[in-house]
Amino acid sequence: MRAAAWRQLVLVAAIAGTASACAAHAGGTQGAPGGAPAGVERSCAEAESGRPVPLRITAVDEAGRPLPRASVRVTDAGAASGVGALLETDARGEAEAGVLAGLWRIEVSFAGRSTGRYLLDLRPGQSCSVRFQLKLAPNEFEF
C-alpha cells in the first residue's frame, strides 16, 4: 500500500532549461561544499527527461541513524500555486515523491530537532536524493 501511495504523489512543475546538472541553492548560505547548508547532502543521477522522476529525501540524526516519521514538505518554489506534497519518512528515515524538473523547496522536521531546509533546482534529465542530518534543537529553557 505504501508504494501505491508514493506513486500517487506526482507533483507538477514547469520543465525549465536543458542543462543536465542538478544545481542546489541554500538561500544564500554556503555551509558545506557544493553550496549545501551544513547537515544537508545531495546526489543526482541521470533520469528520463520530461517525465516525473523520484526525489528521495532521507532524515537522520547526528549519528546517521534514520528518523522514522519525520515530516517532509516538498513545494514547487517556482510556481505561485505552491503545488507540493506532505510526506512522512518510513522506518528507514526515507520518503519519496515524483517530481518534474523545476525549483523545489524541501523542508524536513522532527520533534526536538532542528528543521532542515533546502532549495533544489532540479534540471531536466536528473533525479536527486537529499539527505538531512537533523541535530538536537537547543533547549530554550536551559540556563
Number of C-alpha atoms within 10 A of each C-alpha: 5 7 8 8 11 15 12 10 16 18 17 17 21 13 16 15 11 11 12 15 16 20 19 18 18 19 12 9 11 13 13 13 9 13 17 23 21 16 17 20 18 18 13 17 12 14 16 11 17 12 14 20 24 20 20 17 24 24 29 21 17 12 9 11 12 19 22 18 19 22 18 25 16 24 22 24 19 16 14 7 9 14 15 21 16 13 20 18 20 17 12 14 20 22 24 24 22 19 22 27 26 20 23 27 19 20 18 25 20 21 11 12 15 15 18 21 20 22 20 23 20 27 23 25 22 22 25 21 16 18 19 27 24 25 17 14 12 10 8 6 5 5 4
